[in-house]
Amino acid sequence: MSLSREDVAKVSLLGRLRLRDDELDRMTDQLTQIVSYMDTLSEVNTDGVEPMAHAVERSNVFAEDLVIPSLPRDAALHNAPKRDEQCYRVPAVLGD
């Protein structure tokens, strides 16, 4: 499968990329090579290969959940540039 210049131009538009003509030509060539390589990989016999999420065995690396007292509110708000008695004060983003 090969990609057309128009295909690459559409993908670059979707990705909000502004490619010059020479960059568009180069990306078309490079992406066509990548897609051709993927076509080669699709020819590999994968019968009997169990699907996996990782190429190597992974184990849980998370720490045990412990219930501990939370940070006091005054300490949490100590370095806030603007605050009231309970919260950080930030400019409105969505309006009033």
FIFIVO-257930 format. One record per atom (N, C-alpha, C): x, y, z. Coordinates in pm, whole numbers, padded with zeros to 5 digits, always signed. Atoms other than C-alpha are relative to their C-alpha. Layout:
<gutors>
XYZ
...
</gutors>
This chain:
<gutors>
+00085-00118+00000
+00000+00000+00000
+00089+00124+00000
-00075-00125+00000
+00131+00344-00082
-00095+00114+00033
+00078-00119-00035
+00012+00680+00039
+00017+00105-00108
-00011-00110+00096
-00066+00966-00193
+00040+00128+00073
-00037-00131-00057
+00056+01318-00140
-00121+00064+00067
+00123-00056-00056
-00307+01415-00075
-00033-00064+00135
+00021+00066-00129
-00334+01154+00203
+00086+00063+00109
-00092-00058-00098
-00030+01297+00377
-00038+00145+00030
+00043-00138-00022
-00156+01653+00328
-00121+00004+00094
+00118+00005-00087
-00487+01555+00492
+00041-00032+00143
-00046+00036-00134
-00311+01391+00787
+00073+00118+00065
-00071-00116-00056
-00087+01696+00831
-00098+00109+00040
+00103-00098-00035
-00395+01919+00829
-00069-00040+00130
+00063+00049-00122
-00560+01701+01095
+00091+00016+00121
-00097-00015-00108
-00241+01719+01301
+00043+00144+00021
-00032-00143-00010
-00231+02099+01262
+00146+00028-00033
-00138-00020+00044
+00104+02079+01080
-00001+00076-00131
-00016-00073+00125
+00206+02325+00814
+00128-00050-00066
-00116+00055+00068
+00434+02140+00576
+00020+00072-00132
-00035-00058+00130
+00614+02306+00289
-00007-00111-00104
+00010+00099+00107
+00601+02133-00050
+00112-00104+00010
-00110+00097-00009
+00945+01977-00004
-00016-00092+00122
+00024+00082-00118
+00852+01857+00347
-00113-00100-00026
+00112+00088+00032
+00526+01714+00217
+00046-00116-00088
-00054+00106+00085
+00713+01521-00053
+00084-00099+00082
-00085+00086-00083
+00967+01389+00199
-00083-00086+00095
+00086+00074-00092
+00696+01289+00449
-00080-00107-00075
+00072+00099+00080
+00502+01113+00172
+00088-00121-00025
-00093+00110+00022
+00808+00905+00086
+00025-00080+00128
-00031+00068-00127
+00888+00828+00450
-00119-00080+00052
+00118+00070-00049
+00532+00736+00546
-00036-00118-00089
+00023+00113+00090
+00498+00516+00237
+00093-00115+00036
-00093+00104-00041
+00809+00327+00348
-00046-00067+00130
+00048+00054-00128
+00666+00285+00700
-00120-00092-00023
+00119+00081+00028
+00332+00156+00566
+00040-00129-00073
-00049+00119+00070
+00518-00083+00333
+00062-00098+00099
-00058+00087-00102
+00711-00218+00632
-00110-00068+00081
+00111+00059-00074
+00384-00271+00819
-00068-00108-00084
+00054+00104+00087
+00253-00464+00516
+00085-00126+00008
-00090+00114-00013
+00560-00687+00544
-00025-00073+00131
+00027+00062-00130
+00487-00748+00912
-00131-00077+00001
+00129+00069+00002
+00130-00850+00831
+00011-00137-00063
-00021+00131+00062
+00271-01146+00637
+00054-00103+00099
-00056+00090-00100
+00423-01296+00954
-00111-00089+00057
+00095+00095-00055
+00245-01609+01077
-00006+00017+00152
+00017-00021-00145
+00106-01532+01422
-00094-00103+00061
+00085+00106-00055
-00098-01850+01466
+00065-00056+00126
-00052+00056-00125
-00058-01974+01822
+00071+00101+00088
-00064-00103-00082
+00085-01646+01949
-00108+00065+00086
+00098-00055-00092
-00102-01534+02258
+00010+00153+00002
-00003-00147-00008
-00202-01164+02255
+00052+00045+00135
-00054-00052-00125
-00024-00956+02515
-00001+00153-00002
-00003-00146-00012
-00023-00599+02643
+00143+00052+00002
-00141-00038-00009
+00355-00591+02702
+00086-00113-00054
-00091+00101+00053
+00645-00770+02543
+00070-00078+00111
-00062+00068-00114
+00784-00858+02887
-00102-00006+00113
+00091+00016-00114
+00611-00975+03205
+00008+00124+00090
+00006-00117-00088
+00498-00680+03418
-00066-00039+00131
+00067+00022-00127
+00409-00680+03785
-00044+00135+00056
+00053-00122-00059
+00223-00428+03994
+00113+00074+00074
-00106-00079-00062
+00462-00150+04095
-00056+00106+00094
+00061-00101-00085
+00215+00051+04299
+00020-00033+00148
-00013+00017-00145
+00260+00105+04670
-00137-00036+00059
+00123+00036-00069
+00004-00028+04912
-00072+00128+00043
+00080-00114-00044
-00280+00215+04986
-00005+00001+00152
+00005-00016-00145
-00254+00345+05340
-00085+00121+00034
+00079-00113-00048
-00497+00567+05525
+00087+00078+00098
-00080-00087-00086
-00299+00856+05674
-00066+00137+00007
+00060-00134-00009
-00396+01205+05791
+00045+00086-00118
-00035-00086+00113
-00408+01457+05510
+00074+00125+00050
-00073-00123-00029
-00205+01777+05494
-00098+00104+00055
+00089-00104-00051
-00356+02056+05705
-00025+00107-00106
+00038-00097+00103
-00542+02313+05493
+00095+00120-00003
-00090-00117-00002
-00320+02604+05606
+00134-00033-00063
-00127+00041+00059
-00007+02412+05508
-00014-00017-00151
+00022+00020+00144
-00155+02319+05168
-00014+00132-00073
+00022-00130+00064
-00251+02680+05095
+00111+00101+00027
-00105-00091-00045
+00065+02832+05243
+00067+00077-00114
-00072-00066+00110
+00241+02909+04910
-00090+00049-00112
+00091-00045+00105
-00070+02997+04711
+00011+00151-00018
-00010-00144+00020
-00035+03340+04548
-00127+00074+00042
+00127-00057-00043
-00406+03409+04609
-00082-00113+00059
+00081+00102-00065
-00633+03222+04845
-00104+00067+00087
+00091-00046-00103
-00928+03258+05075
+00015-00096+00117
-00020+00087-00116
-00991+03065+05395
-00002-00148-00033
+00014+00142+00031
-01060+02739+05214
+00065-00043-00131
-00036+00043+00136
-00939+02743+04852
+00107+00090-00064
-00083-00082+00088
-00689+02861+04594
-00092+00093-00076
+00077-00095+00079
-00813+03169+04412
+00069+00011-00135
-00055-00006+00136
-00762+03159+04034
-00093+00081-00087
+00086-00075+00090
-00887+03372+03745
-00105-00092-00063
+00104+00077+00066
-01213+03259+03586
+00045-00037-00141
-00041+00046+00132
-01148+03053+03275
-00118+00002-00096
+00117+00010+00084
-01499+03006+03142
-00093+00120+00014
+00086-00117-00017
-01639+03344+03243
-00072-00004+00133
+00075-00012-00126
-01889+03434+03513
-00087-00117+00029
</gutors>
